[in-house]
Amino acid sequence: MDGMAVEGMHTMSESIAPAVPSTPPTPPVSLQALLAREDLALRQIAGPAGPGTVIHWAHTSEMADPYPYLLGGELLLTAGVHIPEAAGCDGGAPGRADSTPGDYFDGYVARIVAAGGAALGFGVAPVHDTVPRALVAACERHGLPLLEVPPQTTFSGVARAVWQLMAQARLAELRRVTEAQQSLASAAARPDPVPSVLRQLAQRLTGHAALYGPDGTEIASAGREPAAGVRQALTGLAEVVRPGGAGSHPAGTPTPTSATDALGGTHLAAYALGSGGGFVLGVAAPRREPGDHTIASVASVLLSLLTGEHHSGTGAARSSAFVRLLLGARPQEVAPLLGEGSWVVVHARPEAQLPDAVAASALGAALGSPLVDLAHDVVRVLVPGGREPEPQTGWTLGVSAAVAPRGWPEADTQAARALARARATRTPLVRHGARPGLEDLVPRADAEAHARTLLAPLAGRPALIDTLRNWIALHGSWDRTAVALDVHRNTVRQRIARCAALLDADLDDPDVRMELWFALRHG
């Protein structure tokens, strides 16, 4: 077969596999599910046939030693082009008079098993009419499942089927995780949130969920009652992740935030809650399904919120401040409840998509403040003045000057303008440049009266005022103003032309622009 080209046969291309993680991002496929595909007509003729064999991907190779090209978990497909003529006739390896018929195949299969291959698929015709008996025997000896691929089934068809099954499994996993997230969030909004979250988690994992307090005692649980040994093992695992717990880990190493174990057929997992109070979530389930870790992680985040600052003095003071504001108190009256000193307002917008609640909370945590407001397309964060906001990956930020509580509304406006400028100039972070200037020589009341008079023709037209402000701030750039306002550049041109007509002013005159800018800053 050396140098032979076969038209229409199974794909026999070989390429060096790229360096990818050993664990693929998609769930594995059961070999039984692949065999159940009637369109492939695959038949297992050797090796173990239990449900435990799974495939992570399909790979075609005609190399006599495929070991260097395997990552583990493959269904290796071959048409037998690499098989020497003597071995193909169930003889021994060429050049060795003392070789036995199975020598070649035994070494070939052993190398596949050593590389972590999950199964071998052998295509019959046109190179071989049947699967060599010695190959069947070698697969039986080494415990490697061997599939017969009929002539009408192409290797690309087998690979496509593997990926289709992976996609179906991934979709089912995502659907399960999404439904679990929704049910857990609903449970957290119930009057008894902690027991409700534990019950929902235990139901989703078909197991047992327990919450351990800072002293290591179980304070709440739900789901199937575990055996005594399982309960004891889960309590011990919780100690491994609890800060200051009795779990054993090398001195000087940080305490892990999660840990897993198994006892018999029961899978155990423990998660340290991020509230920092020493609470731990423990889970025991009869089996471990794809998505279980994600579902348990969502539950741990919710429980962190429920057991965290809402039960601390900080959370209580914040709630008190919000209630007082709703009942009519002024910001400067409730500000001491939130902390002393100055404050900075940050307006942020993600670069790729609209923000969601999770992203907004994560941004607040990164900036060091839980005071977060999620709007349609902008996240606002009230940050203590002592914490200087820094650029955040994936976000565009506008930062106000540090102000006292009575200046919060003005700082909010500053942050909004800084964000618009940051987006227009494609800068990750822009800070409001509040420094003494000529405008400080004019009494504020006089400046505001002048601004109202000058901008009176634009009164009641916020879109025109906002467009004019951004256009002047961006030095008359149509494109950058359009980016800052999320409108078309022609819309900017039309609005500026309308402003010029209503104001009866030449907006190309720098003196006019300067006076209008002064008015816009005080209007």
Order of alpha helices (4+ residues) and beta strands (2+ residues): beta-alpha-beta-beta-beta-beta-alpha-alpha-beta-alpha-beta-alpha-alpha-beta-beta-alpha-beta-beta-beta-alpha-alpha-alpha-beta-alpha-beta-beta-beta-alpha-beta-alpha-alpha-alpha-alpha-alpha
